[in-house]
Amino acid sequence: MKDLLNENQYYEYKFKNKNDAIKAKNMLDGVQLMSFDINDDNISNGELAVDSGKKNMSKYHNMIMKQFKPIN
């Protein structure tokens, strides 16, 4: 049986611009007590991926969606 990621544990974002992606990353860095794995390899193109491991990050996802309105 294959393990599936919980939808509240992994998110990929495509922001309108690099600045919004950086602001969202900085917000998540501010809550690093949650120890999220943030992939910002393509942040210059406005892309950010977040893996929260076994933690539920739906609260932070909602904050990102409300504040930065990513494309996806």
Secondary structure in CASP SS format (residue, H / E / C, confidence):
PFRMAT SS
TARGET T0000
AUTHOR 0000-0000-0000
METHOD secondary structure of the structure
MODEL  1
M C 1.00
K C 1.00
D C 1.00
L C 1.00
L C 1.00
N C 1.00
E C 1.00
N C 1.00
Q C 1.00
Y E 1.00
Y E 1.00
E E 1.00
Y E 1.00
K E 1.00
F C 1.00
K C 1.00
N C 1.00
K H 1.00
N H 1.00
D H 1.00
A H 1.00
I H 1.00
K H 1.00
A H 1.00
K H 1.00
N H 1.00
M H 1.00
L H 1.00
D H 1.00
G H 1.00
V C 1.00
Q H 1.00
L H 1.00
M H 1.00
S C 1.00
F C 1.00
D E 1.00
I E 1.00
N E 1.00
D C 1.00
D C 1.00
N C 1.00
I H 1.00
S H 1.00
N H 1.00
G C 1.00
E E 1.00
L E 1.00
A E 1.00
V E 1.00
D E 1.00
S C 1.00
G C 1.00
K C 1.00
K C 1.00
N C 1.00
M C 1.00
S H 1.00
K H 1.00
Y H 1.00
H H 1.00
N H 1.00
M H 1.00
I H 1.00
M H 1.00
K H 1.00
Q H 1.00
F H 1.00
K C 1.00
P C 1.00
I C 1.00
N C 1.00
END
